[in-house]
Amino acid sequence: LDALGLRESVVERVLARAIALPASRFLRMKRSVSLLVSDRDTTGRGAIIDGTYQSPILVQWHRAARQARQVDVILTRFV
């Protein structure tokens, strides 16, 4: 689309919306990660003990408002 001069145009936005719905159904992307973290080696410094982890790859269908993304993190402590 850049070559045709249609970058950031209505055409691009319509195509992005048309692609987003089928892609979300077919790919079934997970939007969360669960990892077991423990400070068993060094008290007070947690490390990932168990769980599949990959460097974060953010799939963006739309630009972020104010060029920033919000990430919600929930820490649960089992005593």
SVG drawing of the C-alpha trace seen along z (x, -y; Angstrom):
<svg xmlns="http://www.w3.org/2000/svg" viewBox="-14 -10 34 35">
<polyline fill="none" stroke="black" stroke-width="0.4" points="0.0,0.0 2.9,-2.3 4.0,-2.0 0.5,-3.2 0.5,-6.2 -2.4,-4.7 -0.5,-4.5 -2.7,-5.3 -5.7,-5.7 -9.3,-4.6 -8.4,-1.6 -5.7,-0.5 -8.0,-0.8 -10.7,1.2 -8.3,3.9 -6.9,4.1 -10.4,4.6 -11.3,7.2 -8.2,9.2 -8.4,8.8 -11.6,10.8 -10.6,14.0 -7.1,13.9 -8.2,13.8 -10.5,16.8 -7.9,18.9 -4.9,18.1 -6.6,18.3 -3.9,16.1 -3.5,16.2 -3.7,12.9 -2.2,14.0 0.9,15.8 1.1,17.7 4.5,18.3 5.6,19.7 8.0,17.3 10.0,18.1 12.8,16.5 14.2,19.9 17.7,19.1 18.0,15.6 15.6,14.2 13.7,11.2 14.7,11.8 12.1,13.7 13.0,15.8 10.9,17.8 10.8,21.4 8.2,23.0 6.2,21.9 6.6,21.4 8.1,18.0 9.1,16.3 10.3,12.7 7.2,10.6 5.9,10.3 3.1,7.8 0.7,8.3 -0.9,4.9 -4.0,4.5 -4.4,0.9 -2.1,-1.8 -1.9,-2.4 -3.5,-5.6 -0.7,-8.0 1.8,-5.5 1.8,-3.4 0.3,-0.1 -1.0,0.8 -0.1,4.1 -2.0,5.5 0.1,7.6 -1.3,9.7 1.0,11.1 -0.3,13.8 1.6,14.8 1.0,18.3 2.1,18.5"/>
</svg>
